[in-house]
Amino acid sequence: MNLPKIALEEAFLEPGEVEAILADEEAFLRFCARAGLTPEFYRPVLRRLAEFDELRLAAMDKAGIEHAILSRTAPGTQAIADPAEAAAVARDSNDFLAEQIARHPDRYSGFAALALHDPHGAAAELERAVTTLGLRGALINGCTNIDREHGSYLDEPRYHDFWAAAEALDVPIYLHPRPPLPGSSAALDGHPELLGATWGFGPETATHVLRLIFNGIFDRFPRLKLVLGHLGEGLPALLWRTQYNFALNPFDK
């Protein structure tokens, strides 16, 4: 007997956004290069992100997926450097997502997009998304751009109030991968084929989670729920090694 599935990481974009991306060929090619994707692969995929009816539901049925948790596709609002723009995009995206869920409530739920540039604003938007829109939590695409080359990671003290809000609402936060920021991983220089899901996603996201652990986020917020996909981005297989060597080399900060 095949048990029905719930898919936790099902991406979407608004139709107007998809058309705008595809209308600017140079920008589209730059995005593909940063994400480790070929244009031939991503062009048809991008169009499917904006579809919520026959194609998506048929694909779910074929795969035995009874229910999908939809979320804004990577890199999402985390890649928008301007805080006001990121907050507006997150709010509009959450409103749009709630409208799509309302058309198929038995098949879809959603994770909110958040602009972590302003942690207090992100906490307020998470509360609105959960209590008013009925979304089930949030999905965050790795570090938040503070400019083109520097990112802010969620273990930093400035995010404590956001984590407190997530804990109080008792909803999960899904930490989704994004490629390393330009210049942050010299080992990948000259190898665009390694930037995205082929390799770069896993180490970047696993390192982000280790930062959360070693900076005491789960000690400070013990009821926090963090979702990590893709078999834990390799962490379960290597956690014994990390723990063993940390015990030998604790490095007081």
Secondary structure, DSSP 8 states (H G I E B T S, - for coil): ----EEEEEEEE--HHHHHHHHH-HHHHHHHHHHHT--HHHHHHHHHHHT--SHHHHHHHHHHTEEEEEEEE-TTGGGG---HHHHHHHHHHHHHHHHHHHHHSTTTEEE-B---TTSHHHHHHHHHHHHHTS----EEEESSEESSSS-EE-TTSGGGHHHHHHHHHHT--EEEE-----TTS-GGGTT-GGGSSTTTTHHHHHHHHHHHHHHTTHHHHSTT--EEE-TGGGGHHHHHHHHHHHHHH-----
